[in-house]
Amino acid sequence: MALIRLGFGRQHFCLLKRRSSLLLKLTAVVFAVLLFCEFLIYYLVIFRCDWPEVKTPAHDSGQKTLKAMFLADTHLLGEVRGHWLDKLRREWQMERAFQTALWLLQPEVVFILGDIFDEGKWSSSQAWADDVERFQKIFRHPRHVQLKVVAGNHDIGFHYQMSTYKIKRFEKVFNPERLFSWKGMNFVLVNSVALEGDGCHICSEAEAELIEISHKLNCSREVGEHLKAQKRGPGRCRGAPLLPASAPVLLQHFPLFRRSDANCSGEDAAPLEERAIPFKERYDVLSREASQQLLWWLRPRLILSGHTHSACEVLHGAGVPEISVPSFSWRNRNNPSFIMVI
């Protein structure tokens, strides 16, 4: 009887040992899967990205390059439409993707093309403060990396929703700088929500700012041309601060006018069944008039925009290219997409 009890005790001990070993292995597997899927996968994917090579002419070997990263429509959820678990999941993915890209690619400047928040158009002061705090945690960056932001309709509301209070609230957090120059390149940050063209005081102020920027850019071009020809600069430009004599890059939330995404292609383009849907002026894209004004006033060499949540490349008058930056997809809940240029 004693032998039977002893045998049973050893058998029970071995069973417990096997179960403990199995539980330990299962825990290790789960931990490894979580580590890979929630941390390492971002390094493996983004490691395959690299900056494009810039071919400089032999006579211009000293040309400077700028490593800039663009993203759009992050739509950080607010207290009304955002469930805490949904926010936790999305924001963890955005944070890991952004921080990994910063570490691996080392950009010098990051631009966000509007709709940073999802509920800025109606959020209370406390909800706004909470959203800003989460944004600053997700998109934290070293001091040597600059972060520039333009307003979107979800940040300050569409034209019929925006107010001076919402714009000032946004600009208090994000520098209201409209013209940014670095390494010989000019960037114009446009409040495209205010380009309604109906003469409202916010729209009039936005247009006046753009006309002033146009004057500065034109003076820099003209003075540069006169210096090359060893002539005296035009009188109307004397005393004006000189900018790099280069055509600017326009950064805005709304794209310039185009009929639809019918001519867009690529894996980040809109689904085939949606590409032929006509865009509505002043809602999906800027109006024809506002688009022509921007092209005429600023004579850009490139335009980058967001809002449509899908990628597209189009050519406007005089061959000016526009790239719509793809964004967070509401259909498959992927991470926000990044586009990098030099």
C-alpha angles and dihedrals in degrees: 000000000000089000091052092050091048091050091049091051092052091048091051091049092051091049091052090048092052091048091050091050091049092048091049092051092047091050091050091050093049091048092049092049092049092046091051098042098040102036120006096045091069092057093047093051100041092042087071090061121089140170115269117250115252115216108211123192116254091245091053101049091138094062112135124229128204124209105218129174123202130196134162145194101019089164099197103205120243137213096276105050100018122091110207094238093048091049092047092053098044095044093048089055093047093047094049093046093048097043092046091050090050092051097045102036101033099209119194096215135016123204124196112199101211141284092078088156130038099212104031089114092069108010121129122240092262094046089049091051091050092049092049091051091053091047092053090051095049096043099037112148141178118272093250090060114078122214118204124184136189124201123255132195092261090054099051103004132254117297093277091049104040122099138179088255093057093046093049090046090053094045092049089065098033121043109258090218110145099184121046123179126186134158093357094309127115122211122189114202106206127200091218092176088070095053094093093124096219096118097249113158093250091049092047091051092049092050092047090053091051092048090052091049089048090054092051093048093047092049091051091051093047095045090048091052092048092049091052089051090044091240132134115266123250115280095235090061099049111120093014115130109259119234127191107291094240135111110262132244111235117220117191143141102235116058120235115265117295128154097235144316091272092122095045122107142171136083093288094049122107117280113277093249091056102044096083095049107116117246120235116232115241090015110053096014138005119275120266090250095051091046092052091047092054092049092047098043099043106023093208127196094211138012125204121190143162133191100100092073088221135091122252139157119204137167120228130193116318089018097287108163123221125195119198106208114226116236147188108324117228089196100059101012094230124160119279112275123242129212120196129197138167 
